[in-house]
Amino acid sequence: MSVSNDVSGWPSLFQPRSMDPMLDLDIDVHSLPKEVNPPDFWQERAACYGLDPEVFFPTTEEEAGLALSYCGVCSVREVCLAWAIQNGERYGVWGGTTEQQRRRLIRHVA
């Protein structure tokens, strides 16, 4: 998948609308990988690999900032998000999205 960077340095596939992590991201769900291997195949390349998992399971959306910052520089973010959506991951930060953001993405696509 080709993702070009814009002036801000964010990949255009994941261009945030503002700095507020609660707002939706502009994510083209249809451009995500269709068939994704389990995390065992790609998690070692993830920016979050080896970090405390609690960072990625915040108790509130407002506490997700640290996890989202790791996702912002992750080379497997699209695969991670595709995995989360395809497997119904309900909890935690996956692929640069929070639980609420994934629910909104799924509702929008459905």
BELHUSUL-V275143 format. One record per run of one state. SS is the DSSP state (2 for helix, 1 for strand, 0 for the rest). FROM is the first residue (numbers start at 1). TO is the last residue. Records with the same first field share a line. If there is no record, write none. Layout:
BEGIN
SS: FROM-TO + FROM-TO
END
This chain:
BEGIN
0: 1-4 + 6-10 + 17-24 + 27-28 + 32-38 + 42-42 + 46-52 + 57-60 + 72-76 + 87-93 + 95-96 + 98-98 + 110-110
1: 5-5 + 11-11 + 15-16 + 25-26 + 94-94 + 97-97
2: 12-14 + 29-31 + 39-41 + 43-45 + 53-56 + 61-71 + 77-86 + 99-109
END
